[in-house]
Amino acid sequence: MSREASATRKPRRQRRERGSITPEEIVNGAYALAAEVSVEKLSMPELARRLDVGVTSIYWYFRSKDQLLDAMRDRALEQYEIALPFTGAGSWHERLRDHFVAMRVLFRDNPVLCDLLVMNAADYGEHPGRIAFERLENIVQALIEAGFTAEDALDTYSTLSMHSRGFAMLERKEKLDAAQGRHPAAPLDAETMPTLARLVREGHSLGGVQDRVFDAGLDALIERAKRVLKSGKRTGAQLGAS
């Protein structure tokens, strides 16, 4: 190789030494990478490249991806717990609505939380699962104090939770698809689908991931909960009079 070629070669970048990175930095980097590619596609080698360290530096602290995910879940559940308190003034249905609006915003603005706590909820593990169920216990007790039976309280919360979590999953998938350039075209034929074609021309979206769709579903489920509560109280009064 000529002296000129040797002189123009770019110096090789030195990786950070082992021990120069902390577990906190690794978790932060994992969150940033997972937000782009999803938790499922998060890989230790790619994370090492992002952090400019050897992959062994990551394995020094986290012996497997599962261990890293456990640390990420612990942080996610802490954020979830802090961001969604079921407290404050107002009626039970106002607090319930505020809770699920906050849940949707939290998962929308923190996509990795959505991946960890919604998309992979079955992988909570014993400790994170306990935290989640303790929160559920507190909310169910609050609804019982509002007059619900234990069964109706659990069903009410579970139904609203499924609505919010399902919406979060669709929003997350839509963003990941958009980031990868996947934009499914709507196969509309104005002759056979005139109503839908007109709505699209007027600026309406046929996708279900919209604020008004979320709000409509949330309000409908809360109205149903009000009817369930009213029916339960009436039944209780009837039983007491018999």
For each residue, the residues with C-beta under 8 A, 3 or more apart:
1: 5 6
2: 5 6
3: 6 7
4: 7 8
5: 1 2 8 9
6: 1 2 3 9
7: 3 4
8: 4 5
9: 5 6
10:
11:
12:
13: 52
14:
15: 52 53 54
16: 20 21 51 52 53 57
17: 20
18: 21 53 54 56 57 60
19: 57 60
20: 16 17 53
21: 16 18 25 26 51 53 57
22: 25 26
23: 26 27 61 62 71
24: 27 28
25: 21 22 28 29 51
26: 21 22 23 29 30 47 51 58 61 62 68
27: 23 24 30 31 68 71 72 75
28: 24 25 31 32
29: 25 26 32 33 47 50 51
30: 26 27 33 34 42 47 68 72
31: 27 28 34 35 72 75 112
32: 28 29 35 36 50
33: 29 30 36 37 42 46 47 50
34: 30 31 37 38 39 42 72 111 112 115
35: 31 32 111 112
36: 32 33 179
37: 33 34 41 42 46
38: 34 41 42 115 119 172 176
39: 34 42 69 72 112 115 116 119 120
40: 115 119 120
41: 37 38
42: 30 33 34 37 38 39 46 47 65
43: 46 47 65
44: 47 48 55 58 59 65 68
45: 48 49 55
46: 33 37 42 43 49 50
47: 26 29 30 33 42 43 44 50 51 58
48: 44 45 51 53 54 55 57 58
49: 45 46 52
50: 29 32 33 46 47
51: 16 21 25 26 29 47 48 57 58
52: 13 15 16 49
53: 15 16 18 20 21 48 57 58
54: 15 18 48 57
55: 44 45 48 58 59
56: 18 59 60
57: 16 18 19 21 48 51 53 54 60 61
58: 26 44 47 48 51 53 55 61 62 68
59: 44 55 56 62 63 64
60: 18 19 56 57
61: 23 26 57 58
62: 23 26 58 59 65 67 68 71
63: 59 67
64: 59 67 68
65: 42 43 44 62 68 69
66: 69 70
67: 62 63 64 70 71
68: 26 27 30 44 58 62 64 65 71 72
69: 39 65 66 72 73 116 123
70: 66 67 73 74 125
71: 23 27 62 67 68 74 75
72: 27 30 31 34 39 68 69 75 76 112 116
73: 69 70 76 77 116 117 123 124 125 128
74: 70 71 77 78 127 128
75: 27 31 71 72 78 79
76: 72 73 79 80 112 113 116 117
77: 73 74 80 81 117 128 131 132
78: 74 75 81 82
79: 75 76 82 83 106 110 113
80: 76 77 83 84 106 113 117
81: 77 78 84 131 135
82: 78 79 85
83: 79 80 102 106
84: 80 81 99 102 103 106 135
85: 82 88
86: 95 96 99 135 138 139 142
87: 95
88: 85 95 98
89:
90: 94 95 98
91: 94 95 146
92: 95 96 142 143 146
93: 96 97 222 225 226
94: 90 91 97 98
95: 86 87 88 90 91 92 98 99 142
96: 86 92 93 99 100 143 156 157 160 222 225
97: 93 94 100 101 218 219 222
98: 88 90 94 95 101 102
99: 84 86 95 96 102 103 139
100: 96 97 103 104 160 161 163 164 218
101: 97 98 104 105 218
102: 83 84 98 99 105 106
103: 84 99 100 106 107 161 164 165 168
104: 100 101 107 108 164 167 168 214
105: 101 102 108 109
106: 79 80 83 84 102 103 109 110 113
107: 103 104 110 111 113 114 117 118 164 165 168 171 172
108: 104 105 111 114 168 171
109: 105 106
110: 79 106 107 113 114
111: 34 35 107 108 114 115 172 175
112: 31 34 35 39 72 76 115 116
113: 76 79 80 106 107 110 116 117 118
114: 107 108 110 111 117 118 119 168 169 171 172
115: 34 38 39 40 111 112 118 119 120 172
116: 39 69 72 73 76 112 113 119 120
117: 73 76 77 80 107 113 114 120 121
118: 107 113 114 115 121 165 168 169 172
119: 38 39 40 114 115 116 169 172
120: 39 40 115 116 117 123
121: 117 118 124 165
122:
123: 69 73 120
124: 73 121 128 129 132
125: 70 73 128 129
126: 129 130
127: 74 130 131
128: 73 74 77 124 125 131 132
129: 124 125 126 132 133
130: 126 127 133 134
131: 77 81 127 128 134 135
132: 77 124 128 129 135 136
133: 129 130 136 137
134: 130 131 137 138
135: 81 84 86 131 132 138 139
136: 132 133 139 140 157
137: 133 134 140 141
138: 86 134 135 141 142
139: 86 99 135 136 142 143 157
140: 136 137 143 144 150 153 154 157
141: 137 138 144 145 153
142: 86 92 95 138 139 145 146
143: 92 96 139 140 146 148 152 153 156 157
144: 140 141 147 148 149 150 153
145: 141 142
146: 91 92 142 143 229
147: 144 229 232 233
148: 143 144 152 153 156 228 229 232
149: 144 152 153 232
150: 140 144 153 154
151: 154 155
152: 143 148 149 155 156 228 229 232
153: 140 141 143 144 148 149 150 156 157
154: 140 150 151 157 158
155: 151 152 158 159 228
156: 96 143 148 152 153 159 160 225 228
157: 96 136 139 140 143 153 154 160 161
158: 154 155 161 162
159: 155 156 162 163 221 224 225
160: 96 100 156 157 163 164 218 221 222 225
161: 100 103 157 158 164 165
162: 158 159 165 166
163: 100 159 160 166 167 214 217 218 221
164: 100 103 104 107 160 161 167 168 214 218
165: 103 107 118 121 161 162 168 169
166: 162 163 169 170
167: 104 163 164 170 171 209 214 217
168: 103 104 107 108 114 118 164 165 171 172
169: 114 118 119 165 166 172 173
170: 166 167 173 174 208 209
171: 107 108 114 167 168 174 175 209
172: 38 107 111 114 115 118 119 168 169 175 176
173: 169 170 176 177
174: 170 171 177 178 207 209
175: 111 171 172 178 179
176: 38 172 173 179 180
177: 173 174 180 182 183 184
178: 174 175 181 182 183
179: 36 175 176
180: 176 177
181: 178
182: 177 178
183: 177 178
184: 177
185:
186: 200 206
187:
188: 193 196 197 200
189: 192 193 197
190: 193 194 197
191: 194
192: 189
193: 188 189 190 196 197
194: 190 191 197 198
195: 198 199
196: 188 193 199 200 206
197: 188 189 190 193 194 200 201
198: 194 195 201 202
199: 195 196 202 204 206
200: 186 188 196 197 203 204 205 206
201: 197 198
202: 198 199
203: 200
204: 199 200
205: 200 210
206: 186 196 199 200
207: 174 210
208: 170 213
209: 167 170 171 174 213
210: 205 207 213 214
211: 214 215
212: 215 216
213: 208 209 210 216 217
214: 104 163 164 167 210 211 217 218
215: 211 212 218 219
216: 212 213 219 220
217: 163 167 213 214 220 221
218: 97 100 101 160 163 164 214 215 221 222
219: 97 215 216 222 223
220: 216 217 223 224
221: 159 160 163 217 218 224 225
222: 93 96 97 160 218 219 225 226
223: 219 220 226 227
224: 159 220 221 227 228
225: 93 96 156 159 160 221 222 228 229
226: 93 222 223 229 230
227: 223 224 230 231
228: 148 152 155 156 224 225 231 232
229: 146 147 148 152 225 226 232 233
230: 226 227 233 234
231: 227 228 234 235
232: 147 148 149 152 228 229 235 236
233: 147 229 230 236 237
234: 230 231 237 238
235: 231 232 238 239
236: 232 233 239 240
237: 233 234 240 241
238: 234 235 241 242
239: 235 236 242
240: 236 237
241: 237 238
242: 238 239
